[in-house]
Amino acid sequence: MIKHLKTTLPARLFAVVLAMNSLISAGQTSVSSGDEFIKTVLLHPKSSELAPPIIPLVGNETLVLRFDDLSEDFREMSYAFRHCTYDWELSDLQPMDYQEGYNTDLISDYDFSFNTLVPYTNFRVEFPNDRIRLTRSGNYLIEVFTDGDRDKVLFTARFMLTEDAAAIAASVRKSSVVADRNYRQELEVEVNLGQNIQTMNPYDEVKLVVMQNLRRDNAILNIKPRFVKNNQLTYDFHDGLSFNGGNEYRRFDAKSFRYRTEEVRSVEERGGIYHVLLAPDRPRGYKQYSFENDINGKFLVQNDDMIDPNLESDYGMIYFEVPVDAMLGRGTLFLYGQLSTWDLNQDFAMEYHHETLSYRLSKLLKQGYYNYAYLWKFDTSDQGSYDEVMGNHSETENDYMILVYFSDRSTHADRLLAVKTVNSIKSGVN
């Protein structure tokens, strides 16, 4: 981990990391980034920072992309779009098929941080705009690159444009399988395509995707309907619409580095950076369920002491710890949530320290309010598990996002017909 930080952090932070070396070795963030000077990538509707990056294709709603560049030298940033299939492979469409205006555009809205120990440049772009307008629904990547060279992509982020061309009805309940009733949740979904969508083969042309709290590792893709009648499709747990309930997300409050919150053991300024030691997160896999208000794995950039949280919030080294008597097995424990870009990200893989009997990880994060979880991934699996550290309960409050795609043979593209989010508690899980 130290070697990794050495090659990616600015020089003034590298000195801090070297000073931390003995401490860490003794016991110690839907974005894909190839440049680790890039931090705190946020993409959301302008109207809500906590909403997923989805807006209607037609209308006046816009998305806002904001991110920080911690590199010492100013870098000029540009962006472009790529259309994707329902499962996030690049589609066969060319830019002229899905956008109007320029192919690329310069990000001209930026400011430099102030009143911070860690300097950065904060970039912001709002789209669609008068320079680039997107003309098709579906999945998209926004690519951010430097020097006007699309081969120098720094990171990509995912978003979606929907047509609102279908109706979705959905409910969540405890599992109907007796053995699973205490720890799994199941969904029933009905999709009405209406009269405007004509399909001769709904089993292949209509794609249903369901995500639990925006998790990608356990998303259910392209299951087949149980019943089809006219243009109405019915899906239920018999088709595979069942999830482990998980548990409420853990949290920490770092909106101020001047005082300690309930989850923070200590805050110290040392070597030109803040160090925030969190209280150890003890496993709760076998504890009784307890409801806690959370924001389902997301985070908010906030600052209780300054006026502008985007420019005056500092970065701090945050220390996470999970005490366990022995290694959990052949696999990896991941810190997970929006802070890890909703991926089982190797940059967020924790290391086991035998001398302290705990998994540990330190990450450079911006001030704010954070939700997070710990997911265990066995070497033989692509999916993370809550069982080992977090626990699974059928009572857990979860958001399920349901997306309906249509593989339109006339346009050779996957259209996003409709999106609906249903909450397990509001839906009546009992």
C-alpha positions in Angstrom: 0.0 0.0 0.0 2.8 2.4 0.8 4.5 1.8 -2.5 1.2 2.4 -4.3 0.7 5.8 -2.5 4.3 6.7 -3.2 3.8 6.7 -7.0 0.4 8.4 -7.0 0.3 11.1 -4.4 1.7 14.6 -4.8 5.2 15.1 -3.4 4.2 17.0 -0.3 1.8 14.1 0.6 4.5 11.5 -0.1 6.5 12.8 2.8 3.5 12.2 5.0 3.1 8.7 3.8 6.7 7.9 4.5 6.3 9.2 8.0 3.2 6.9 8.4 5.1 3.8 7.2 6.0 2.4 10.6 2.5 3.2 12.0 0.7 1.4 9.2 3.0 -1.7 9.1 2.7 -2.0 12.9 -1.0 -1.8 12.9 -2.5 0.5 11.1 -13.6 5.2 -4.0 -19.4 3.6 -10.7 -16.2 5.4 -11.5 -13.2 3.8 -13.2 -10.1 5.8 -12.7 -6.6 5.3 -14.2 -5.2 8.3 -12.5 -5.0 8.5 -8.7 -4.5 12.2 -8.5 -8.2 12.3 -9.3 -10.3 12.2 -6.1 -13.9 12.6 -5.0 -15.7 12.0 -8.4 -19.4 12.9 -7.9 -22.0 12.5 -10.7 -25.6 13.2 -9.9 -28.7 15.1 -11.0 -28.4 18.8 -10.4 -31.6 18.6 -8.3 -30.2 16.0 -5.8 -26.7 15.0 -4.7 -27.9 11.7 -3.3 -29.9 10.6 -6.4 -28.4 8.1 -8.9 -27.0 9.6 -12.1 -30.2 9.1 -14.1 -32.4 11.8 -15.9 -35.0 11.7 -18.6 -33.8 11.9 -22.2 -36.4 14.6 -22.9 -36.7 17.6 -20.6 -34.7 20.3 -18.8 -33.0 18.1 -16.2 -29.2 18.0 -16.1 -26.4 16.0 -14.5 -23.5 17.6 -12.7 -20.0 16.0 -12.7 -17.6 17.3 -10.1 -14.1 16.1 -9.2 -10.8 17.1 -7.6 -7.3 16.9 -9.2 -4.6 16.7 -6.5 -1.7 16.9 -9.0 0.8 19.7 -8.3 0.6 21.1 -11.8 -2.7 22.4 -13.3 -4.0 20.1 -16.0 -6.6 21.1 -18.7 -9.6 18.7 -18.7 -11.9 17.8 -21.5 -14.8 15.3 -21.7 -16.6 13.1 -24.2 -19.4 10.5 -24.2 -19.7 6.9 -25.2 -22.9 4.9 -25.6 -23.1 1.5 -24.0 -25.3 -1.7 -24.0 -27.5 -2.6 -21.1 -24.6 -4.5 -19.5 -22.1 -1.7 -20.0 -20.2 -2.9 -23.0 -19.5 -0.3 -25.6 -22.3 -0.2 -28.2 -21.8 -0.2 -31.9 -23.2 3.3 -32.3 -21.0 6.1 -33.5 -21.1 9.6 -31.8 -23.2 10.9 -34.7 -25.8 8.3 -33.8 -26.3 9.5 -30.2 -25.3 13.1 -29.9 -25.5 16.5 -31.5 -23.0 19.3 -31.3 -19.3 18.9 -30.6 -17.7 15.5 -30.1 -15.7 16.7 -27.1 -15.7 19.8 -24.9 -13.4 21.6 -22.5 -14.2 21.7 -18.8 -13.9 25.5 -18.3 -15.5 25.6 -14.8 -12.9 25.1 -12.2 -11.5 26.7 -9.0 -8.6 26.2 -6.7 -9.0 25.0 -3.1 -8.3 27.4 -0.3 -8.0 27.2 3.5 -6.8 23.5 3.1 -3.6 21.7 4.0 -4.0 19.6 0.8 -4.2 21.7 -2.3 -6.4 20.7 -5.2 -8.3 21.9 -8.3 -12.0 21.3 -8.3 -13.6 20.8 -11.7 -17.3 21.0 -12.5 -19.3 20.4 -15.7 -23.1 20.3 -16.2 -24.7 18.4 -19.1 -26.5 18.1 -21.5 -25.6 21.7 -22.4 -25.6 24.0 -25.4 -22.4 22.4 -26.8 -23.3 18.7 -26.6 -26.8 17.2 -26.5 -27.5 13.4 -26.3 -30.3 12.1 -28.5 -30.8 8.4 -27.4 -31.7 6.8 -24.2 -29.6 4.1 -22.5 -26.3 3.7 -20.7 -23.5 6.1 -21.1 -19.9 6.7 -20.0 -18.5 10.2 -19.6 -14.8 10.1 -20.3 -12.5 12.8 -18.8 -9.2 13.2 -20.4 -6.3 15.7 -20.4 -4.2 17.6 -23.0 -7.1 17.4 -25.5 -6.0 13.8 -26.2 -8.7 11.1 -25.9 -6.0 8.5 -25.4 -5.1 10.2 -22.1 -8.3 9.2 -20.3 -8.1 10.0 -16.5 -11.4 8.4 -15.5 -14.8 7.4 -16.7 -18.2 7.6 -14.9 -21.5 5.9 -15.7 -24.9 7.6 -16.1 -28.2 6.8 -17.8 -30.9 8.6 -19.8 -34.4 7.1 -19.7 -37.4 7.5 -22.0 -40.1 6.9 -19.4 -41.8 4.8 -22.1 -42.9 1.9 -19.9 -44.6 1.5 -16.5 -43.1 -0.5 -13.6 -44.9 -1.8 -10.5 -42.8 -3.5 -7.9 -42.9 -4.7 -4.3 -40.4 -6.2 -1.8 -41.0 -8.7 0.9 -39.3 -11.3 3.0 -38.3 -14.5 1.2 -41.1 -17.0 0.6 -38.6 -19.8 1.1 -38.9 -20.7 4.8 -35.1 -21.4 5.2 -34.3 -18.0 3.8 -37.0 -15.9 5.5 -34.8 -14.4 8.2 -32.1 -13.1 5.9 -33.3 -12.7 2.3 -35.6 -10.3 0.5 -37.5 -11.0 -2.8 -39.1 -8.8 -5.4 -42.1 -9.0 -7.6 -42.0 -6.8 -10.7 -44.6 -6.1 -13.4 -43.6 -4.2 -16.5 -46.2 -2.7 -18.9 -44.7 -1.8 -22.2 -47.8 0.0 -23.4 -48.7 0.4 -27.0 -45.7 2.2 -28.3 -43.2 -0.7 -27.8 -43.7 -3.5 -30.3 -41.9 -6.7 -29.7 -42.3 -10.1 -31.2 -39.9 -11.7 -28.7 -40.1 -10.0 -25.2 -38.0 -12.9 -23.7 -35.0 -11.7 -25.6 -35.7 -8.1 -26.5 -36.7 -6.9 -23.1 -33.9 -6.8 -20.5 -34.6 -6.4 -16.8 -31.8 -5.2 -14.5 -32.2 -4.9 -10.7 -29.7 -3.3 -8.4 -29.6 -3.3 -4.6 -28.3 0.0 -3.2 -26.4 0.6 -6.5 -24.2 -2.4 -5.9 -22.7 -3.9 -9.1 -21.3 -7.1 -7.8 -24.7 -8.6 -6.9 -26.8 -6.9 -9.6 -29.3 -9.2 -11.4 -29.2 -8.8 -15.2 -31.4 -10.0 -18.0 -33.7 -12.5 -16.2 -36.6 -13.8 -18.1 -40.2 -13.0 -17.2 -42.4 -15.7 -15.6 -45.5 -14.6 -17.4 -46.1 -12.6 -20.6 -49.6 -11.4 -21.5 -50.0 -8.9 -24.3 -47.4 -6.2 -23.4 -47.3 -7.0 -19.7 -44.4 -8.9 -18.2 -44.3 -10.4 -14.7 -41.1 -11.3 -12.8 -40.8 -12.8 -9.3 -38.5 -14.8 -7.0 -39.1 -17.9 -9.1 -37.1 -16.0 -11.8 -34.3 -15.2 -9.5 -35.4 -11.9 -8.0 -34.0 -12.6 -4.6 -31.2 -10.9 -2.6 -29.5 -11.3 0.7 -30.9 -8.6 2.9 -27.6 -7.3 4.1 -27.4 -4.9 7.0 -27.5 -1.1 7.6 -24.4 0.7 6.4 -21.8 1.8 8.9 -21.0 5.5 9.0 -18.5 8.2 10.0 -18.8 11.9 10.3 -15.8 13.9 9.1 -17.5 17.2 8.4 -15.1 18.8 10.9 -11.5 18.0 11.7 -11.7 20.2 14.8 -13.7 17.8 17.0 -14.4 14.1 17.3 -17.7 12.5 16.5 -19.1 9.2 17.9 -17.4 7.1 15.3 -14.0 9.0 15.4 -11.4 8.1 18.0 -8.9 10.8 17.3 -8.1 13.6 14.8 -4.5 14.8 14.6 -2.7 17.2 12.2 0.7 15.8 11.5 3.2 16.3 8.8 1.0 18.7 6.7 -2.1 16.5 6.7 -5.0 15.4 9.0 -5.0 11.9 10.4 -8.5 10.6 11.4 -8.5 7.3 13.4 -12.0 5.7 13.4 -13.2 3.5 16.2 -12.7 -0.2 15.3 -15.7 -1.8 13.4 -16.3 -5.1 15.1 -18.1 -7.8 13.1 -21.8 -7.9 13.6 -22.7 -10.8 11.4 -24.3 -12.8 14.2 -25.9 -9.9 16.1 -29.6 -9.2 16.2 -30.8 -6.7 13.6 -31.0 -3.1 14.7 -32.4 -0.3 12.5 -30.2 2.7 11.8 -30.8 5.6 9.5 -28.3 5.5 6.7 -27.9 6.8 3.1 -27.3 3.3 1.7 -23.6 3.5 1.1 -23.4 7.0 -0.3 -21.4 10.0 0.9 -21.8 13.8 0.9 -19.0 16.4 0.8 -19.8 18.7 3.7 -17.9 21.0 6.0 -19.2 22.3 9.3 -16.5 24.9 9.7 -16.3 26.6 6.2 -18.7 28.2 3.7 -17.9 26.4 0.5 -17.6 22.6 1.1 -16.4 21.9 -2.5 -13.4 24.2 -2.2 -12.7 24.5 1.5 -13.1 20.9 2.6 -9.7 19.3 3.3 -8.4 15.8 2.7 -7.5 13.6 5.6 -6.0 10.1 5.9 -8.8 8.0 7.3 -7.9 4.8 9.2 -10.3 1.8 9.1 -10.0 -1.3 11.3 -12.0 -4.6 11.6 -10.8 -6.7 14.5 -11.0 -10.5 13.9 -9.1 -13.3 15.7 -7.9 -14.8 12.5 -7.9 -14.3 8.7 -11.4 -14.9 7.3 -10.2 -17.4 4.7 -9.0 -17.5 1.1 -10.3 -14.2 -0.1 -10.2 -10.4 0.4 -12.0 -8.0 2.7 -13.1 -4.9 0.8 -14.1 -1.5 2.1 -17.2 -0.8 0.0 -19.7 1.9 -1.0 -19.8 5.0 -3.1 -16.4 5.8 -1.7 -15.0 2.8 -3.5 -17.0 3.7 -6.7 -19.5 0.8 -6.0 -16.8 -1.7 -7.0 -14.8 -4.4 -5.3 -11.9 -2.1 -5.9 -8.4 -3.4 -5.2 -7.4 0.1 -4.0 -9.9 -0.6 -1.2 -8.7 -4.1 -0.3 -7.9 -4.4 3.4 -4.7 -6.1 4.7 -4.7 -8.5 7.7 -2.2 -7.6 10.5 -1.3 -10.6 12.6 0.2 -8.5 15.4 -3.0 -6.6 16.0 -5.4 -9.4 14.9 -7.3 -7.0 12.6 -7.9 -6.0 9.0 -6.7 -2.4 8.3 -6.8 0.1 5.6 -6.0 3.9 5.3 -7.5 6.1 2.6 -7.2 9.7 1.6 -10.7 11.1 1.7 -12.4 14.5 1.5 -14.2 15.9 4.5 -17.9 14.9 4.6 -20.4 12.4 5.9 -19.8 8.8 4.7 -21.6 5.5 4.6 -19.7 2.3 4.0 -19.7 -1.5 4.3 -17.3 -4.4 4.5 -17.7 -7.1 1.8 -15.8 -10.3 1.9 -15.0 -11.8 -1.6 -13.8 -15.4 -1.8 -11.1 -16.0 -4.4 -13.5 -18.3 -6.3 -16.3 -15.7 -6.5 -17.0 -12.4 -8.2 -19.6 -11.4 -5.7 -19.1 -9.8 -2.3 -20.6 -11.3 0.9 -22.1 -9.6 4.0 -22.0 -12.8 6.0 -18.5 -12.6 7.4 -18.5 -9.0 8.9 -21.8 -7.2 8.2 -24.5 -9.9 8.5 -27.8 -10.4 6.6 -31.3 -9.6 7.8 -34.6 -9.6 6.0 -35.6 -6.5 7.9 -32.8 -4.4 6.4 -33.8 -1.2 4.7 -32.7 -1.4 1.0 -33.3 0.6 -2.2 -33.9 -1.6 -5.2 -33.5 0.1 -8.6 -35.3 -1.6 -11.5 -34.3 -0.8 -15.0 -36.1 -1.9 -18.2 -34.2 -2.0 -21.4 -35.4 -2.8 -24.9 -33.0 -4.1 -27.6 -34.3 -2.2 -30.6 -33.4 -4.0 -33.7 -34.1 -1.0 -35.9 -31.5 1.2 -34.1 -29.1 -1.6 -33.0 -29.1 -0.1 -29.5 -30.4 -0.9 -26.0 -33.0 1.7 -25.1 -33.7 2.4 -21.5 -37.5 2.5 -21.3 -38.1 3.1 -17.6 -36.5 3.2 -14.2 -38.1 2.8 -10.8 -36.7 2.6 -7.3 -38.6 0.8 -4.6 -37.7 0.8 -0.9 -38.0 -2.3 1.1 -39.5 -0.7 4.2 -41.9 1.5 2.3 -42.9 -1.5 0.3 -43.9 -3.2 3.5 -41.2 -5.9 4.3 -42.3 -7.6 7.5 
